[in-house]
Amino acid sequence: MSNYEKTSESWSPRTRLGRWVQEGRITSIDEVFNQGHKIQEVEIVDALLPNLDQEVLDINLVQKQTDAGEKSRFKALVIVGNFDGYFGIGVGKAKQVRAAIQKANINAKLNIVPVKRGCGSWECGCGESHSVPFKVKGKCGSVVIELIPGPRGLGIIANDLAKTVIRFSGITDCWTRSLGSTRTAPSLAFATSNALKNTYRILTPKNWTG
């Protein structure tokens, strides 16, 4: 039985990547990113990463002024990840909290990305994939965050929200340094996410310090 069959027998793929997953031609999430495919169906993630964990990072009530008066909806910020190199962050809006969380969960899965891990700390040099391989920065709005390699056993030195995002990616040890309006949960979450994405985008021999 293929991963597709285990995930959803009623799924009718709309994209070429979805059909390949359904047919068993692609059997791992690594193949998706190594071949440069874009994920446009949440069922692809459900098939290839079936054991993702989820956590709600933030919920806000947002209001919009219309001709009929004020329109209120809930805005949810959700992270999903396997604690082993893959994570995604998503936002969802709806009149009900549960529906907003469900939309954010789907959006987070569609935004799943890989993270390169390593041991970039000169204090450690163990060669294991427990930290970031080199310093990386991420930015969203006014928030800038830098992730700095840390030795094994250090833990994640960050505030609770950034720590959650980093932990979901599978990194267990690193220092962080942040600037800007870090109390704005979405900006901090997406800045941290951007920094983690940069471990994959700019990984070259000259960056490697482990």
SELUM-294537 format. One record per residue: x negated, z, y negated of N, C-alpha, C in turn; residue in three letters. Coordinates in steps of 0.1 Angstrom, whole numbers, plus 5000, padded with zeros to 4 digits. Atoms other than C-alpha are relative to their C-alpha. Layout:
<pts>
XZYXZYXZYAla/...
</pts>
This chain:
<pts>
499250005012500050005000499150004988Met/500850015012498649904966500450114990Ser/499749905010498450134936501349964993Asn/498850045006501249934921501250055007Tyr/498949964992503550004950500250155000Glu/499949865001502750374948500650054987Lys/499649975013503550374911501549974997Thr/498650045003506850184907500449885007Ser/499650124993508549954931500949914991Glu/499150085008510949834903499349944988Ser/500750065011508249734879499849855001Trp/500250155000508249364869499049974989Ser/501150025010504949294851500349894990Pro/499750105010505249104818498749934996Arg/501350065005501449034813499249965013Thr/500950044989498748874834499350115006Arg/500649884995496949204837500950085009Leu/499049934992500049364850500249945014Gly/499950074987500449094877498850025008Arg/501249984992496849134887500050145007Trp/499949864994497349514892501050005011Val/499050014990500549444911499649945013Gln/500550074988498849204934498850065006Glu/501149944994495949434940498749934997Gly/501350075004493349204923499250094991Arg/500749905007492449484900500450145005Ile/499749874993492249834916499550124993Thr/500549885008490550054890500049974985Ser/499950015015490750124853498649954995Ile/501350055004486950054851500049854999Asp/500050155000487549694860500849954987Glu/499250045011490149664832499149994987Val/500850005012487649764805498749925001Phe/501250084998484649594820500249864998Asn/499650145002486549264819500649984987Gln/499550025013487749324784501549984998Gly/498650025001491449334791500750104990His/499249915008494049484767501250055008Lys/498949944993496549724782501350004992Ile/498850025007500049634771501350055007Gln/498949954992502149794798499650145006Glu/500349874996502250164805499950025015Val/500149994986502750104842498649975006Glu/501450034995499249974845499250135000Ile/500749875000497850314835500650095010Val/499449914989500350494858499449965013Asp/500550054988499050274886498550045002Ala/501449994999495350304879499450144997Leu/500449865003495150654865501350095002Leu/498749934997498050834883500050154997Pro/500049855001496951194877499650044985Asn/500449965013496651204839500850134996Leu/499349895006497351534822500449974986Asp/499550025014499251564789500150134993Gln/499949885009499251804760500549964986Glu/499550025013501251814728499150064990Val/500949955010498851844699500750054987Leu/499349965013501351864670501449945000Asp/498650055002505051824662500450044985Ile/499549995013506351774627501449944997Asn/498750065004509751714611499749924988Leu/500250105011509551404589501349964994Val/498850045006512151304564499849884992Gln/500150125008512950974548501349994992Lys/498950015009515250914519500649865001Gln/499350134999517850634525501250004991Thr/498850015008520950504507501150105004Asp/499049914994523050724530499550154999Ala/500549865001520951034523498750025007Gly/501249974993518051204540500149975015Glu/500050024985517151094575498850075006Lys/501149914994515151344596499749965014Ser/500450034986513151274627498850095003Arg/501149934996510551454647498849915003Phe/501250084997506951324649499150085009Lys/500849934990504951414680498649945001Ala/501350054998501251384685499550055014Leu/500249974986500251374722498749955005Val/501350054993496951344742500250005015Ile/500050004985496651234778498549975004Val/501350024995493451224798499850055014Gly/500349964986491851274832498850105001Asn/501249915000488951504821498849945007Phe/501150074993486651244836499749874994Asp/500550125006485850984810501149914994Gly/498950085006489350854800501050094993Tyr/499049935008491750974773500749914990Phe/499350085010494250844748500950094992Gly/499249925009496150974718501149914995Ile/498850085005499650864707500950074992Gly/499049945009502350924682501349945003Val/498750054997506050904687501050074990Gly/499049945009509050954664501449985006Lys/498650004995512651034674500850114994Ala/499149905006515651234664499950135008Lys/500249884991515051474694498550025003Gln/501449964997511751654701499649945013Val/500450054987511751554738499849855000Arg/500250155001512251184730498849964992Ala/501250035008509551194704498750025008Ala/501149984991507151344730499849895010Ile/500150114990508051084755499549874994Gln/500650125007507350804730498650014998Lys/501449975002504050964721499249995012Ala/500750014988503150994757499749855005Asn/500150144997503750624763499049934991Ile/500950065009501850534732498550045003Asn/501349954996498950754743499449935012Ala/500450074989498750584776499649854997Lys/500450135005498650244759498750004992Leu/501349985008495750374738498950065008Asn/501049944991493750494768498649934998Ile/501350055002490050444762498950075009Val/501149944993486750504781499150084991Pro/501049935007484150754770498750005008Val/501349994993480450734778499550144998Lys/500549875001479051074786498550005005Arg/501449994996475451194791499550134997Gly/500749875003472951464784499049964989Cys/500850045011471651374749499250114993Gly/500749895007470351724741498650025005Ser/501449984997466651774739499850145006Trp/500149864994467252144749500350005015Glu/499550004986468652044782499349895009Cys/500750114993467551704796500350005015Gly/499649994986469451764829500349875006Cys/499650134995470551404831501449995005Gly/498650004995474151504840500949954989Glu/499050055010477251364822500950124996Ser/499249895005478351684805500250004985His/500050005015477851604768500149854995Ser/500250145005477651304745498649965001Val/501350044998474651084750499149994987Pro/500750015013473751074713501050054989Phe/499149975011475151174679501049894997Lys/499050105004478350994670500950064989Val/499149965011480651004640501349935001Lys/498750065000484350934637500750044986Gly/499449985013486550904606501549965001Lys/498650045001490350904599500550074987Cys/499649955013491650944563498850074994Gly/501149935006489551204546499150085009Ser/500749924990488351364578498849925006Val/501250064993484851284591499550115010Val/500549904990483651454623498849945007Ile/501250044993480251434640499950085013Glu/500249934987479751514677498549995003Leu/501449994998476251634685499750055015Ile/500249964986474851664721499650155001Pro/500349864998474652024734499550025014Gly/500549974986472852184764501150055009Pro/499049964990474752264796500350154998Arg/499649865002476652584793500450044986Gly/499749965014477152574755501550014998Leu/498650015003480852484756500249904989Gly/499750095011482552284729500250094987Ile/500049935012481852424695500849924989Ile/499150075009484852304675501350084998Ala/498749935001488352414663500849965011Asn/499250024988491152424688500449865002Asp/499550134998492552084682498949905004Leu/501150094996489251894682499450035014Ala/500549964987488152094712500949955011Lys/499150064990491251984731499849855002Thr/500250154998490651614724498749985007Val/501350024994486951644734500150045015Ile/499949954986487851844766500849905008Arg/499250104992490451584777499249885004Phe/500850124997487751314776499050035011Ser/500949974989485651504801498750064995Gly/501249945005482951634778500250154999Ile/499949864999482252004783499150084991Thr/501049935008479352084760499649914988Asp/500450085012478751964724500250094987Cys/499849945013478352084688500849904992Trp/499250095009480651944661499750044985Thr/500149975014480451914623501049914993Arg/498950085006483451814602500150024985Ser/499849995015484251744566501449944997Leu/498750055004487551674548501150095003Gly/498749924998491151794553500250025015Ser/499949984985490651914589501350085004Thr/498749944996493952104587501149905003Arg/499150114997495751774589499849965014Thr/500250024985496251754627499849855004Ala/500350144995496651374631498749944995Pro/501350055005493651294609498950055008Ser/501149944992491451534628500049955014Leu/500050054986492651424662499549855001Ala/500550144999492151054654498649984996Phe/501550015003488751114638499250045012Ala/500749964988487651294669500149895011Thr/499850114991489151014690499049884997Ser/500850115005487250754669498550035004Asn/501449974996483950944675499749985015Ala/500250024986484450954712500049855004Leu/500050144998485250584712498749944997Lys/501350065004481950514695498950035010Asn/501049984989480050654725500049885009Thr/499950124992481250344743499649884992Tyr/500350125008480950094715498649984997Arg/501450025005477350164704499050055009Ile/500949954990475750274736498949895003Leu/501150094998472350094736498750085003Thr/501249934996468850194749499450084988Pro/500649935012467750284713500850124996Lys/499249885003470650534710499750115009Asn/500149904989469850714742498950104998Trp/501049905002468051044737499950105011Thr/500049904989468651214770498849975009Gly/
</pts>
